Amino acid sequence: MTASSVSFPAAVLMGVFGIGWGIYMAMTHDHTTMPAHAHLNLLGWVSLFLIGVFYRLHPVLDRSRAALLQVGVWIVATAVMVGGITLIMNASPIGEPVAAVSSIVILADMLFFGWLVIGNRPAQSGSADMPVAAE
């Protein structure tokens, strides 16, 4: 199991759910939950898919437990945050703390991803993940 093999299907699932949610809002003319829908599409579909692309382009990192953990946390925290925002938009008092805590978890996970992307480079000038031009 790799981070990208988890990331891609989860992103597509969230994208399908987000699109279905958008269609439902259009059909009912009730856009109350639009902020939650937007967060699901941007964090769940777009960001998660781009995270998967990065990992697929870096196979050694893609196979790491750190990358798998990062993707797993992203998926769970995104789902919880979308639920929290939905609760806020429906005037539930529990929504605010749920959205707040999950937002902090997503920020921490983005910092972790940033460390994996930027701060976890091999010491050599070239990377084993980089393709080499044919001669």
C-alpha positions in Angstrom: 0.0 0.0 0.0 1.3 3.4 -0.9 0.3 7.0 0.0 -0.8 7.7 -3.6 -2.8 4.4 -3.9 -4.8 5.6 -0.9 -4.9 9.3 -1.9 -6.3 8.9 -5.4 -9.4 6.8 -4.7 -10.2 8.9 -1.6 -9.9 12.1 -3.6 -12.2 10.7 -6.3 -14.7 9.6 -3.7 -14.7 13.0 -2.0 -15.0 14.7 -5.4 -18.0 12.6 -6.4 -19.6 13.3 -3.0 -18.8 17.0 -3.4 -20.3 17.2 -6.9 -23.4 15.2 -5.8 -23.7 17.6 -2.8 -23.5 20.6 -5.2 -26.2 19.1 -7.4 -28.4 18.5 -4.4 -28.0 22.1 -3.3 -28.8 23.3 -6.8 -31.9 21.1 -7.0 -33.2 22.2 -3.6 -32.2 25.8 -4.0 -30.7 25.6 -0.5 -27.1 26.6 -0.5 -26.8 26.8 3.3 -24.0 24.3 3.4 -22.0 25.7 0.5 -18.9 26.5 2.7 -18.7 22.9 3.7 -19.2 21.7 0.2 -16.4 24.1 -1.0 -14.0 22.8 1.7 -14.8 19.2 0.7 -14.0 19.9 -2.9 -10.8 21.9 -2.3 -9.3 19.9 0.6 -10.8 16.5 -0.3 -10.7 16.4 -4.0 -8.2 18.9 -5.2 -5.6 19.0 -2.4 -5.7 15.2 -1.8 -5.3 14.5 -5.5 -2.3 16.8 -5.8 -0.8 15.2 -2.7 -1.2 11.9 -4.4 0.5 13.2 -7.6 3.5 14.4 -5.5 3.8 11.1 -3.9 3.5 9.2 -7.2 6.3 11.3 -8.6 8.5 10.4 -5.6 8.2 6.6 -5.3 10.6 6.1 -2.3 8.5 8.6 -0.3 5.3 7.2 -1.6 6.1 3.8 0.0 7.0 5.4 3.3 4.9 5.0 6.5 5.2 8.8 7.0 3.5 9.5 3.7 0.8 7.0 4.4 0.2 8.6 7.8 0.1 12.0 6.3 -2.6 11.0 3.8 -4.6 9.1 6.4 -4.6 12.1 8.8 -5.6 14.4 5.8 -8.5 12.2 4.9 -9.9 11.9 8.4 -9.4 15.5 9.3 -11.0 16.8 6.1 -14.1 14.6 6.7 -14.3 15.8 10.3 -13.8 19.5 9.3 -16.5 19.3 6.6 -18.9 17.8 9.1 -18.0 20.5 11.6 -18.6 23.3 9.0 -21.9 21.6 8.1 -22.9 21.7 11.7 -22.0 25.4 12.0 -24.0 26.2 8.9 -27.0 24.4 10.5 -26.6 26.4 13.8 -25.3 23.5 15.9 -23.1 24.7 18.7 -20.9 21.6 18.5 -19.8 22.5 15.0 -17.5 25.3 16.0 -15.1 23.3 18.2 -15.2 20.3 15.7 -14.3 22.6 12.8 -11.6 24.4 14.9 -9.8 21.3 16.1 -9.9 19.6 12.7 -8.6 22.8 11.1 -5.6 22.7 13.4 -5.1 19.1 12.6 -5.1 19.9 8.9 -2.7 22.7 9.4 -0.3 20.4 11.4 -0.7 17.8 8.6 0.1 20.4 5.9 3.2 21.3 7.9 4.1 17.6 8.1 3.6 17.3 4.3 5.7 20.4 3.8 8.5 18.8 5.9 8.2 15.6 3.7 8.3 17.7 0.5 11.0 20.3 1.5 12.8 19.2 4.6 13.3 15.5 4.0 15.5 15.6 0.9 18.2 13.1 0.3 21.8 14.4 1.0 22.9 13.7 -2.6 22.6 16.3 -5.3 20.4 14.0 -7.4 17.5 11.9 -6.3 16.8 8.3 -7.0 13.2 9.2 -7.7 14.2 11.5 -10.6 14.0 10.0 -14.1 17.2 10.0 -16.2 17.2 11.1 -19.8 17.9 8.3 -22.3 21.1 8.6 -24.3 
